[in-house]
Amino acid sequence: MELAANVILIMLIGTGAALFFVGSLIVVVTAFGHKQYAYGVLSLLFFPLSIAYCVQYREKGAYASKFLISGVLLVAVSYGFAQLFYTF
């Protein structure tokens, strides 16, 4: 049973990280498309900056923010369950 729970948690955290990564890449493409090169380059180098772009430009980053927010929440909730049920 413990092995199954570990596999499920790893899959959930991996899926959340993948969603965040895809959302960050969408932010990079969106920023370059709107000629905001500084945000594009900085978001490519430092992925958490993508959240700042989505907050500052809500209309332009609305599609990417769906991926970013769902990815962060999935990782946070999965990590919370891992901390709740397991001692590392």
Buried (B, 14 or more C-beta within 10 A) or exposed (E): EEEEEEEEBEEBBEBBBEBBBBBBBBBBEBBBEEEBEEBBBBBBEEBEBBBBBBEEBEEBBEEBBBBBBBBBEBBEEBBEBBEEEEEE
